Amino acid sequence: MPNVFDASASLLGYLYQCRSALLLALREGRNRPDVKIYVERFDDVAFGQDGDIYSRVQLKHTLSSSKSLTDKSPDLWKTLRIWSEAAYTGELSLSESALVLITVASASDDSIAGRLGPTGRDEIAAQSTLTAIAKGGGSQENAAGYEAFLALSSVQRRNLVRAIKVFAGSGDINAASEMLKREVTYIIGRKYVSAFIERLEGWWINRVIIQLSSEETEPIRSIELESHILDIQSQFEAENLTIDHILSVPIGGVDASTDDRLFVKQLRLVSLSNPRIASAILDYYRAVQQRSTWLSEDQLMFDELEGYEARLVDEWQRRFNQMLEDLSAVATEDQLAREGRQLFNWFETQADIPIRPKCREPYVLRGNYHFLANNENPDSAPRIGWHPQFIERIKELIAQAVVHA
């Protein structure tokens, strides 16, 4: 039994619209660098320049490969209603606008949609059939579309039909994804094209949400899209890496008072406050997620990551040895903690050891140090620590945990 509450088709339709809008914006922006893009404002997608809307696009999605756009199709007449009403009120200038219908459904050559395609057009026959169907009526679902079309003068109907271009059988949401990849391959190359599209679509969807929720309905400008494309592209350069988890938070949040991981215990050894420990936990989480992303997308090879860890350990060892050299042989517990905290403070706020020259996001450095401080194998010590006596103290903590287990 079908689920009457299933909204998956509608959701796919909206996502198809958003993805197709991005695809169209990329293509339009190449020819008109100052184009303004509107989603769900004047139409599903609309393009403007110098204060005028010059192109309106309707997008129709279905997963059915057998669906056809017939002469009495509701999708066709709903679109005609929108355009006819806009032309009737003067909102739409038929002499200056391109009206585009992009649909997944197929269309026969002798249908209205087929006659208004990009090639083999027969506008006279299409207008005659549209008028006859509208006058004949008989469809309650299409009645508003019939009425709106007939409300136009004969000249307006002719100009409306002349402005319409139907692209039938254009491919579903998955095909749109492949077209997007082909569109940007020349920008990023085949190796990273999927990762590039994932980031671009994420930004685009958020940008569309901002536009839809804005009372002023500010357009998305092609120069803004181009700027973001260049920003993402720069992250895939040989001297850079993408930064994807800058706002990531663990599921369930962060609780510094109960976290029992070894790198957290190391921070407690130098009497770090809970708010600072919470920040450290976020750095650790984001760095681990980022490492996973880089490795899964082949942005970073494991040997390069190992080399970065070795550089971090080497710099830590130099600073750690300096701390031990200056430490009093009779240092109190408070002094030991303070010295270790000062060592940690330096790495948290002043250390400059990028994994690649242009990848300088702080959580990468800080989080990877916590990763190195988190070896919980009881048979070996973690690679780094902050307390001057961190190895002995960790052994004590592990021994106490075993006793109380």
DASUL-V28258 format. One record per residue. N is the residue number from 1. RES is the residue in one small letter. PSI is psi in whole degrees, -180 to 180 (* if undefined). BURIAL is I if it has 16 or more other C-alpha atoms within 10 Angstrom, else O. D_FIRST is the distance of its C-alpha to the first C-alpha in Angstrom with 2 decimals. Layout:
n=N res=RES psi=PSI burial=BURIAL d_first=D_FIRST
n=N res=RES psi=PSI burial=BURIAL d_first=D_FIRST
//
This chain:
n=1 res=m psi=127 burial=O d_first=0.00
n=2 res=p psi=147 burial=O d_first=3.81
n=3 res=n psi=112 burial=O d_first=6.51
n=4 res=v psi=-15 burial=O d_first=8.94
n=5 res=f psi=4 burial=O d_first=11.68
n=6 res=d psi=117 burial=O d_first=11.60
n=7 res=a psi=16 burial=O d_first=15.16
n=8 res=s psi=-37 burial=O d_first=15.76
n=9 res=a psi=-42 burial=O d_first=16.49
n=10 res=s psi=-42 burial=O d_first=18.97
n=11 res=l psi=-44 burial=O d_first=20.52
n=12 res=l psi=-37 burial=I d_first=21.04
n=13 res=g psi=-44 burial=I d_first=22.58
n=14 res=y psi=-42 burial=I d_first=25.01
n=15 res=l psi=-38 burial=O d_first=25.92
n=16 res=y psi=-42 burial=I d_first=26.50
n=17 res=q psi=-44 burial=I d_first=28.69
n=18 res=c psi=-44 burial=I d_first=30.63
n=19 res=r psi=-42 burial=I d_first=31.16
n=20 res=s psi=-35 burial=I d_first=32.19
n=21 res=a psi=-40 burial=I d_first=34.50
n=22 res=l psi=-45 burial=I d_first=36.23
n=23 res=l psi=-46 burial=I d_first=36.63
n=24 res=l psi=-38 burial=I d_first=38.08
n=25 res=a psi=-39 burial=I d_first=40.29
n=26 res=l psi=-45 burial=I d_first=41.76
n=27 res=r psi=-42 burial=O d_first=42.62
n=28 res=e psi=-37 burial=I d_first=43.96
n=29 res=g psi=-25 burial=I d_first=46.01
n=30 res=r psi=-33 burial=O d_first=47.94
n=31 res=n psi=-28 burial=O d_first=49.33
n=32 res=r psi=90 burial=O d_first=49.64
n=33 res=p psi=-16 burial=O d_first=50.50
n=34 res=d psi=21 burial=I d_first=50.61
n=35 res=v psi=148 burial=I d_first=47.26
n=36 res=k psi=135 burial=I d_first=45.17
n=37 res=i psi=129 burial=I d_first=41.38
n=38 res=y psi=131 burial=I d_first=39.09
n=39 res=v psi=126 burial=I d_first=35.33
n=40 res=e psi=39 burial=I d_first=33.45
n=41 res=r psi=-69 burial=O d_first=36.83
n=42 res=f psi=-23 burial=I d_first=38.07
n=43 res=d psi=-171 burial=I d_first=35.00
n=44 res=d psi=-49 burial=I d_first=32.35
n=45 res=v psi=141 burial=I d_first=35.45
n=46 res=a psi=149 burial=I d_first=39.04
n=47 res=f psi=137 burial=I d_first=42.38
n=48 res=g psi=163 burial=I d_first=45.68
n=49 res=q psi=136 burial=O d_first=49.33
n=50 res=d psi=39 burial=O d_first=52.40
n=51 res=g psi=-4 burial=O d_first=50.45
n=52 res=d psi=144 burial=O d_first=48.70
n=53 res=i psi=120 burial=I d_first=45.15
n=54 res=y psi=-10 burial=I d_first=45.61
n=55 res=s psi=132 burial=I d_first=42.12
n=56 res=r psi=136 burial=I d_first=38.65
n=57 res=v psi=131 burial=I d_first=35.51
n=58 res=q psi=135 burial=I d_first=31.98
n=59 res=l psi=126 burial=I d_first=29.29
n=60 res=k psi=125 burial=I d_first=25.97
n=61 res=h psi=143 burial=I d_first=23.42
n=62 res=t psi=151 burial=I d_first=20.41
n=63 res=l psi=-4 burial=O d_first=19.19
n=64 res=s psi=120 burial=O d_first=18.83
n=65 res=s psi=-11 burial=O d_first=22.05
n=66 res=s psi=-4 burial=O d_first=21.93
n=67 res=k psi=139 burial=O d_first=21.91
n=68 res=s psi=143 burial=I d_first=25.24
n=69 res=l psi=92 burial=I d_first=27.21
n=70 res=t psi=175 burial=I d_first=28.32
n=71 res=d psi=-24 burial=I d_first=31.05
n=72 res=k psi=19 burial=I d_first=28.72
n=73 res=s psi=131 burial=O d_first=26.16
n=74 res=p psi=-35 burial=I d_first=25.26
n=75 res=d psi=-40 burial=I d_first=25.95
n=76 res=l psi=-46 burial=I d_first=29.42
n=77 res=w psi=-27 burial=I d_first=30.24
n=78 res=k psi=-40 burial=I d_first=29.07
n=79 res=t psi=-45 burial=I d_first=31.43
n=80 res=l psi=-35 burial=I d_first=34.17
n=81 res=r psi=-47 burial=I d_first=33.87
n=82 res=i psi=-48 burial=I d_first=34.47
n=83 res=w psi=-38 burial=I d_first=37.44
n=84 res=s psi=-44 burial=I d_first=38.85
n=85 res=e psi=-39 burial=I d_first=38.90
n=86 res=a psi=-38 burial=I d_first=40.54
n=87 res=a psi=-39 burial=I d_first=43.11
n=88 res=y psi=-40 burial=I d_first=43.81
n=89 res=t psi=-9 burial=O d_first=44.60
n=90 res=g psi=0 burial=O d_first=46.67
n=91 res=e psi=-29 burial=O d_first=44.53
n=92 res=l psi=123 burial=I d_first=44.01
n=93 res=s psi=108 burial=I d_first=47.07
n=94 res=l psi=-26 burial=I d_first=46.12
n=95 res=s psi=-16 burial=O d_first=49.37
n=96 res=e psi=-2 burial=O d_first=48.87
n=97 res=s psi=145 burial=I d_first=45.14
n=98 res=a psi=130 burial=I d_first=42.91
n=99 res=l psi=116 burial=I d_first=39.39
n=100 res=v psi=130 burial=I d_first=36.96
n=101 res=l psi=116 burial=I d_first=33.36
n=102 res=i psi=121 burial=I d_first=31.74
n=103 res=t psi=146 burial=I d_first=28.40
n=104 res=v psi=-30 burial=I d_first=26.29
n=105 res=a psi=151 burial=I d_first=25.67
n=106 res=s psi=169 burial=I d_first=28.29
n=107 res=a psi=133 burial=I d_first=30.76
n=108 res=s psi=157 burial=O d_first=33.00
n=109 res=d psi=-32 burial=O d_first=36.72
n=110 res=d psi=9 burial=O d_first=37.26
n=111 res=s psi=170 burial=I d_first=34.59
n=112 res=i psi=-47 burial=I d_first=35.55
n=113 res=a psi=-41 burial=I d_first=34.12
n=114 res=g psi=-38 burial=I d_first=35.95
n=115 res=r psi=-14 burial=I d_first=39.17
n=116 res=l psi=24 burial=I d_first=38.97
n=117 res=g psi=-179 burial=I d_first=38.41
n=118 res=p psi=-22 burial=O d_first=41.00
n=119 res=t psi=162 burial=O d_first=42.83
n=120 res=g psi=38 burial=O d_first=43.56
n=121 res=r psi=145 burial=I d_first=43.26
n=122 res=d psi=82 burial=I d_first=43.95
n=123 res=e psi=-34 burial=I d_first=43.90
n=124 res=i psi=-47 burial=O d_first=45.59
n=125 res=a psi=-39 burial=O d_first=43.02
n=126 res=a psi=-44 burial=I d_first=40.13
n=127 res=q psi=-40 burial=I d_first=41.73
n=128 res=s psi=-44 burial=O d_first=42.44
n=129 res=t psi=-42 burial=O d_first=38.83
n=130 res=l psi=-45 burial=I d_first=37.52
n=131 res=t psi=-43 burial=O d_first=40.03
n=132 res=a psi=-43 burial=O d_first=39.29
n=133 res=i psi=-44 burial=O d_first=35.52
n=134 res=a psi=-42 burial=I d_first=36.14
n=135 res=k psi=-33 burial=O d_first=38.67
n=136 res=g psi=-28 burial=O d_first=36.53
n=137 res=g psi=-144 burial=O d_first=33.65
n=138 res=g psi=-2 burial=O d_first=30.83
n=139 res=s psi=111 burial=O d_first=27.99
n=140 res=q psi=-35 burial=O d_first=27.25
n=141 res=e psi=-34 burial=O d_first=25.30
n=142 res=n psi=1 burial=I d_first=28.41
n=143 res=a psi=-43 burial=I d_first=31.02
n=144 res=a psi=-35 burial=I d_first=32.17
n=145 res=g psi=-42 burial=I d_first=32.64
n=146 res=y psi=-47 burial=I d_first=34.65
n=147 res=e psi=-44 burial=I d_first=36.77
n=148 res=a psi=-40 burial=I d_first=37.54
n=149 res=f psi=-43 burial=I d_first=38.53
n=150 res=l psi=-20 burial=I d_first=40.79
n=151 res=a psi=-18 burial=O d_first=42.41
n=152 res=l psi=152 burial=I d_first=44.07
n=153 res=s psi=166 burial=O d_first=47.39
n=154 res=s psi=-36 burial=O d_first=47.71
n=155 res=v psi=-42 burial=O d_first=49.38
n=156 res=q psi=-40 burial=I d_first=46.62
n=157 res=r psi=-42 burial=I d_first=43.98
n=158 res=r psi=-44 burial=I d_first=46.07
n=159 res=n psi=-35 burial=I d_first=46.44
n=160 res=l psi=-50 burial=I d_first=42.74
n=161 res=v psi=-39 burial=I d_first=41.83
n=162 res=r psi=-32 burial=I d_first=44.63
n=163 res=a psi=-17 burial=I d_first=43.30
n=164 res=i psi=137 burial=I d_first=39.73
n=165 res=k psi=122 burial=I d_first=38.87
n=166 res=v psi=127 burial=I d_first=35.41
n=167 res=f psi=95 burial=I d_first=34.38
n=168 res=a psi=156 burial=I d_first=31.43
n=169 res=g psi=40 burial=I d_first=29.69
n=170 res=s psi=-3 burial=I d_first=30.85
n=171 res=g psi=147 burial=I d_first=28.40
n=172 res=d psi=-166 burial=I d_first=25.50
n=173 res=i psi=-33 burial=I d_first=25.88
n=174 res=n psi=-38 burial=O d_first=26.85
n=175 res=a psi=-37 burial=O d_first=29.41
n=176 res=a psi=-36 burial=I d_first=30.76
n=177 res=s psi=-44 burial=I d_first=31.38
n=178 res=e psi=-37 burial=O d_first=33.38
n=179 res=m psi=-38 burial=O d_first=35.34
n=180 res=l psi=-43 burial=I d_first=36.17
n=181 res=k psi=-42 burial=I d_first=37.51
n=182 res=r psi=-33 burial=O d_first=39.66
n=183 res=e psi=-34 burial=O d_first=40.89
n=184 res=v psi=-1 burial=I d_first=42.27
n=185 res=t psi=-37 burial=I d_first=43.41
n=186 res=y psi=-19 burial=O d_first=46.87
n=187 res=i psi=-43 burial=O d_first=46.98
n=188 res=i psi=-19 burial=I d_first=45.98
n=189 res=g psi=159 burial=O d_first=46.01
n=190 res=r psi=-33 burial=O d_first=43.34
n=191 res=k psi=-41 burial=O d_first=43.73
n=192 res=y psi=12 burial=I d_first=42.51
n=193 res=v psi=-39 burial=I d_first=40.39
n=194 res=s psi=-43 burial=I d_first=37.01
n=195 res=a psi=-37 burial=I d_first=38.60
n=196 res=f psi=-48 burial=I d_first=40.25
n=197 res=i psi=-40 burial=I d_first=37.09
n=198 res=e psi=-43 burial=O d_first=35.27
n=199 res=r psi=-39 burial=O d_first=38.10
n=200 res=l psi=-43 burial=I d_first=38.49
n=201 res=e psi=-37 burial=I d_first=34.84
n=202 res=g psi=-45 burial=O d_first=34.96
n=203 res=w psi=-43 burial=O d_first=38.02
n=204 res=w psi=-46 burial=I d_first=36.68
n=205 res=i psi=-44 burial=O d_first=33.46
n=206 res=n psi=-38 burial=O d_first=35.65
n=207 res=r psi=-38 burial=O d_first=38.12
n=208 res=v psi=-40 burial=I d_first=35.53
n=209 res=i psi=-43 burial=O d_first=34.37
n=210 res=i psi=-42 burial=O d_first=38.05
n=211 res=q psi=-44 burial=I d_first=38.46
n=212 res=l psi=-30 burial=I d_first=35.46
n=213 res=s psi=-2 burial=O d_first=36.60
n=214 res=s psi=134 burial=O d_first=40.23
n=215 res=e psi=-29 burial=O d_first=41.67
n=216 res=e psi=-12 burial=O d_first=44.14
n=217 res=t psi=56 burial=O d_first=41.61
n=218 res=e psi=138 burial=O d_first=43.92
n=219 res=p psi=163 burial=I d_first=43.12
n=220 res=i psi=126 burial=I d_first=42.60
n=221 res=r psi=143 burial=I d_first=45.74
n=222 res=s psi=-31 burial=I d_first=45.89
n=223 res=i psi=-31 burial=O d_first=48.87
n=224 res=e psi=-43 burial=O d_first=46.75
n=225 res=l psi=-45 burial=I d_first=44.16
n=226 res=e psi=-41 burial=O d_first=47.04
n=227 res=s psi=-42 burial=O d_first=48.65
n=228 res=h psi=-36 burial=I d_first=45.57
n=229 res=i psi=-45 burial=I d_first=45.16
n=230 res=l psi=-36 burial=O d_first=48.78
n=231 res=d psi=-45 burial=O d_first=48.31
n=232 res=i psi=-43 burial=I d_first=45.43
n=233 res=q psi=-41 burial=I d_first=47.39
n=234 res=s psi=-26 burial=I d_first=50.41
n=235 res=q psi=-15 burial=I d_first=48.48
n=236 res=f psi=8 burial=I d_first=48.03
n=237 res=e psi=161 burial=O d_first=51.77
n=238 res=a psi=-30 burial=O d_first=53.75
n=239 res=e psi=11 burial=O d_first=55.43
n=240 res=n psi=172 burial=I d_first=52.31
n=241 res=l psi=155 burial=I d_first=48.89
n=242 res=t psi=150 burial=I d_first=45.77
n=243 res=i psi=109 burial=I d_first=45.42
n=244 res=d psi=-11 burial=O d_first=41.76
n=245 res=h psi=31 burial=I d_first=41.71
n=246 res=i psi=-25 burial=O d_first=44.30
n=247 res=l psi=12 burial=O d_first=42.05
n=248 res=s psi=142 burial=O d_first=39.91
n=249 res=v psi=137 burial=O d_first=39.69
n=250 res=p psi=147 burial=O d_first=38.54
n=251 res=i psi=127 burial=O d_first=35.34
n=252 res=g psi=-6 burial=O d_first=36.71
n=253 res=g psi=-162 burial=O d_first=39.77
n=254 res=v psi=132 burial=I d_first=43.37
n=255 res=d psi=97 burial=O d_first=45.50
n=256 res=a psi=-25 burial=I d_first=49.02
n=257 res=s psi=-21 burial=O d_first=50.29
n=258 res=t psi=-9 burial=O d_first=48.05
n=259 res=d psi=127 burial=O d_first=47.52
n=260 res=d psi=14 burial=O d_first=49.26
n=261 res=r psi=156 burial=O d_first=49.27
n=262 res=l psi=-39 burial=I d_first=52.66
n=263 res=f psi=-29 burial=I d_first=53.09
n=264 res=v psi=-42 burial=I d_first=52.56
n=265 res=k psi=-37 burial=I d_first=55.13
n=266 res=q psi=-36 burial=I d_first=57.49
n=267 res=l psi=-34 burial=I d_first=57.21
n=268 res=r psi=-30 burial=I d_first=57.97
n=269 res=l psi=-28 burial=I d_first=61.05
n=270 res=v psi=20 burial=I d_first=62.52
n=271 res=s psi=41 burial=I d_first=61.53
n=272 res=l psi=143 burial=I d_first=59.02
n=273 res=s psi=157 burial=O d_first=57.44
n=274 res=n psi=-40 burial=O d_first=53.78
n=275 res=p psi=-39 burial=O d_first=52.95
n=276 res=r psi=-35 burial=O d_first=54.41
n=277 res=i psi=-39 burial=I d_first=52.64
n=278 res=a psi=-41 burial=I d_first=49.32
n=279 res=s psi=-39 burial=O d_first=50.16
n=280 res=a psi=-39 burial=I d_first=51.05
n=281 res=i psi=-41 burial=I d_first=47.71
n=282 res=l psi=-42 burial=I d_first=45.96
n=283 res=d psi=-44 burial=I d_first=48.34
n=284 res=y psi=-49 burial=I d_first=47.59
n=285 res=y psi=-47 burial=I d_first=43.80
n=286 res=r psi=-39 burial=I d_first=43.98
n=287 res=a psi=-41 burial=I d_first=46.45
n=288 res=v psi=-43 burial=I d_first=44.41
n=289 res=q psi=-40 burial=O d_first=41.28
n=290 res=q psi=-42 burial=I d_first=43.50
n=291 res=r psi=-45 burial=I d_first=45.04
n=292 res=s psi=-43 burial=O d_first=41.64
n=293 res=t psi=-48 burial=I d_first=40.64
n=294 res=w psi=-44 burial=I d_first=43.96
n=295 res=l psi=-41 burial=O d_first=43.82
n=296 res=s psi=-28 burial=O d_first=40.23
n=297 res=e psi=7 burial=O d_first=41.00
n=298 res=d psi=26 burial=O d_first=44.38
n=299 res=q psi=-26 burial=I d_first=46.22
n=300 res=l psi=133 burial=O d_first=48.39
n=301 res=m psi=153 burial=O d_first=49.59
n=302 res=f psi=-34 burial=O d_first=50.01
n=303 res=d psi=-30 burial=O d_first=53.76
n=304 res=e psi=-38 burial=O d_first=54.07
n=305 res=l psi=-42 burial=O d_first=52.26
n=306 res=e psi=-39 burial=O d_first=54.63
n=307 res=g psi=-38 burial=O d_first=57.52
n=308 res=y psi=-43 burial=I d_first=56.45
n=309 res=e psi=-40 burial=I d_first=56.26
n=310 res=a psi=-39 burial=O d_first=59.74
n=311 res=r psi=-41 burial=O d_first=61.07
n=312 res=l psi=-44 burial=I d_first=59.64
n=313 res=v psi=-41 burial=I d_first=61.21
n=314 res=d psi=-45 burial=O d_first=64.52
n=315 res=e psi=-40 burial=O d_first=64.76
n=316 res=w psi=-44 burial=I d_first=63.81
n=317 res=q psi=-40 burial=O d_first=66.45
n=318 res=r psi=-47 burial=O d_first=69.14
n=319 res=r psi=-38 burial=I d_first=68.36
n=320 res=f psi=-43 burial=I d_first=68.00
n=321 res=n psi=-38 burial=O d_first=71.39
n=322 res=q psi=-42 burial=O d_first=72.99
n=323 res=m psi=-45 burial=I d_first=71.69
n=324 res=l psi=-37 burial=O d_first=73.13
n=325 res=e psi=-36 burial=O d_first=76.40
n=326 res=d psi=-3 burial=O d_first=76.88
n=327 res=l psi=137 burial=O d_first=75.72
n=328 res=s psi=143 burial=O d_first=78.39
n=329 res=a psi=-18 burial=O d_first=78.96
n=330 res=v psi=34 burial=O d_first=78.93
n=331 res=a psi=139 burial=O d_first=75.91
n=332 res=t psi=172 burial=O d_first=74.33
n=333 res=e psi=-40 burial=O d_first=70.66
n=334 res=d psi=-39 burial=O d_first=70.15
n=335 res=q psi=-39 burial=O d_first=71.94
n=336 res=l psi=-45 burial=I d_first=69.83
n=337 res=a psi=-41 burial=I d_first=66.64
n=338 res=r psi=-42 burial=I d_first=68.06
n=339 res=e psi=-43 burial=I d_first=69.07
n=340 res=g psi=-38 burial=I d_first=65.66
n=341 res=r psi=-39 burial=I d_first=64.00
n=342 res=q psi=-36 burial=O d_first=66.30
n=343 res=l psi=-47 burial=I d_first=65.30
n=344 res=f psi=-41 burial=I d_first=61.61
n=345 res=n psi=-39 burial=O d_first=62.36
n=346 res=w psi=-46 burial=O d_first=63.95
n=347 res=f psi=-33 burial=I d_first=60.97
n=348 res=e psi=-35 burial=I d_first=58.52
n=349 res=t psi=-20 burial=O d_first=60.46
n=350 res=q psi=-24 burial=O d_first=62.98
n=351 res=a psi=140 burial=I d_first=62.00
n=352 res=d psi=87 burial=O d_first=61.26
n=353 res=i psi=79 burial=I d_first=59.87
n=354 res=p psi=147 burial=I d_first=57.12
n=355 res=i psi=-35 burial=I d_first=55.01
n=356 res=r psi=156 burial=O d_first=55.71
n=357 res=p psi=-36 burial=O d_first=58.24
n=358 res=k psi=1 burial=O d_first=55.80
n=359 res=c psi=95 burial=I d_first=53.16
n=360 res=r psi=23 burial=I d_first=54.67
n=361 res=e psi=126 burial=O d_first=51.82
n=362 res=p psi=-36 burial=I d_first=53.34
n=363 res=y psi=-22 burial=I d_first=50.37
n=364 res=v psi=-50 burial=I d_first=50.68
n=365 res=l psi=-53 burial=I d_first=54.23
n=366 res=r psi=-46 burial=I d_first=53.79
n=367 res=g psi=-36 burial=I d_first=50.52
n=368 res=n psi=-30 burial=I d_first=51.92
n=369 res=y psi=-40 burial=I d_first=54.95
n=370 res=h psi=-35 burial=I d_first=52.73
n=371 res=f psi=-43 burial=I d_first=50.94
n=372 res=l psi=-24 burial=I d_first=54.37
n=373 res=a psi=8 burial=I d_first=55.26
n=374 res=n psi=20 burial=I d_first=52.21
n=375 res=n psi=114 burial=I d_first=53.10
n=376 res=e psi=15 burial=O d_first=52.29
n=377 res=n psi=116 burial=O d_first=53.63
n=378 res=p psi=-16 burial=O d_first=56.27
n=379 res=d psi=-6 burial=O d_first=58.37
n=380 res=s psi=149 burial=O d_first=58.96
n=381 res=a psi=155 burial=I d_first=59.62
n=382 res=p psi=158 burial=I d_first=57.54
n=383 res=r psi=-25 burial=I d_first=59.00
n=384 res=i psi=163 burial=I d_first=60.04
n=385 res=g psi=169 burial=I d_first=60.77
n=386 res=w psi=-39 burial=I d_first=62.36
n=387 res=h psi=139 burial=I d_first=64.52
n=388 res=p psi=-28 burial=I d_first=67.92
n=389 res=q psi=38 burial=O d_first=67.34
n=390 res=f psi=-34 burial=I d_first=63.57
n=391 res=i psi=-47 burial=I d_first=63.71
n=392 res=e psi=-42 burial=O d_first=65.63
n=393 res=r psi=-37 burial=O d_first=63.53
n=394 res=i psi=-40 burial=I d_first=60.25
n=395 res=k psi=-40 burial=O d_first=61.66
n=396 res=e psi=-43 burial=O d_first=62.55
n=397 res=l psi=-41 burial=O d_first=59.05
n=398 res=i psi=-41 burial=O d_first=57.51
n=399 res=a psi=-40 burial=O d_first=60.04
n=400 res=q psi=-36 burial=O d_first=59.31
n=401 res=a psi=-37 burial=O d_first=55.57
n=402 res=v psi=-41 burial=O d_first=56.29
n=403 res=v psi=-40 burial=O d_first=58.55
n=404 res=h psi=1 burial=O d_first=55.99
n=405 res=a psi=* burial=O d_first=53.08
//
